[in-house]
Amino acid sequence: MSIVQSDPKKRSTVSGTVSGAPWAAIDAWAPGNGYKLVAGAGTDTRTYQKGTGFLVAPMMLVASLSGTTLTVQGWVQPTFLARLFAFFLIPAETNIGTDGFVMLIPRRMANKAVNGLLTQLGLPTIP
């Protein structure tokens, strides 16, 4: 996975300037909030995931560093079965903003965790 231009309804995206490499802070934050590194170890674009999709939809986070600009994307990715049982009314990706009712519980969980990281890094939070 990587940073992609995306509809704000699908992925919440925040960018900002950071001083130094943020990876130590992100890698320390991840296990404390239930996120695991799933792709990009040792690179400037890393993907983290919380959950497996059994009880709660997986919560995704991609962080990409380009120079001194860090871009963070967060979204909830419901499983195929969840989408099937909802007659595909649930989108494949849903942002982690707090507006709306679709996937409300996992979105709020992800929002709280990601905003904690963003605050720690000195970046704007996701409303």
N, C-alpha and C positions, 0 to 999 in steps of 0.2 A: 504494500500500500504506500501511497505517497500523497503529498500535498497536491490537490487538484483544484482547479477552479470549480466551485460548486454552488448550487442554489442554496441560499441561506436557510431554506426550509429543510434541506438535507443535512448540512453540516454547519456547525457554529465555528467561525474562524476568527482568530485574534492574532494580530501581528504587533510587534514592538521591538524596540532596541534593548539589548541586554549587554551587560558588561562581562566579558569573558565567556567561557563555555558553560552553558546551563546544565550540561549532562549530569554532573554530580548531584545537583539539586533535584533534577527530574528522576534520576535513578533511585534517589533516597525517598522521594515522595511516592513513587509507584507501589512498592510492596506494602507500605503503610496504608494505602487506600485500596488495596486489592487488585491493582493492575500488574500485569506481567508483560515483559518485553517479548513481542512475537515476531518482530522483523527489524532489521537494520542495525543490529548490534555493532558498535564501533563506527557507524557512519553518521552523516549529518542529517539524516532523516530516519526517525525511529517510530515504530508503531507499537502501541501498548493496548492491551485488551483486559477488561475486567469481566469475568463471568464466562460461562460456556454456552449459555442459552437454554439451560435446563429449566430453571425456575424464573429467571429474569433475563431479558434480552441482553446480549453482550454490549458492553459500553466500550467504545473505541476512542483512542486518542493518537493523533499523529503530530509529532513535533519535528520541525525542520529548521535548521540553522543555515542562514546564508549571510556570510559576513558577520555583522553584529545584529542582524534582524532575525528574530525567532518568530516563526509562524506556528500556531497551535490550532489544530482542528479537532473538534469533539463531536461525536454522534452516537446514536443508539442504532444497532443493527438487529432488528428482530429476526428470529429464525424463520425458515420456510414454513414450518408447521404453524407457527403463530399467524403468519400471513395467510396461510391456507384457511385456517379456521375463521379468520376475519374476512374471508372472501376477497383477499388481496386489497382490502381497503386501507391497510397499514402499509405505508411506503417501505421500500427496502432500506432506506436510511432516513433517520429523523434527527433534527438538530437537538441540542441539549438546552435550549432556551426554556424558560419556565412558562411560556404562553401556550395555550391549547391543551387539549385533553388526550391526544393520541400518545400512547406509551408514557403516560404521566409519571408513574413511579420510577422507572429506570432513568428517565430524563432528569428528574429532580435529583436522584442519587448521583448521576454523572455530573450534573451542574455543580452541585455542592463540592464534589471532589476536585473537579477541574478548576473551579474558581479558587480553591485553596492553593493550588499550584500556581495559578496566574498571579495571585496576590503575593505569594512568596517570591516570584520572579519579577515583580514590579510591573506587570502588564495589566491592561484593562480587563475587567471581569466580564462574564457573559450574563446578561440580564435574565 
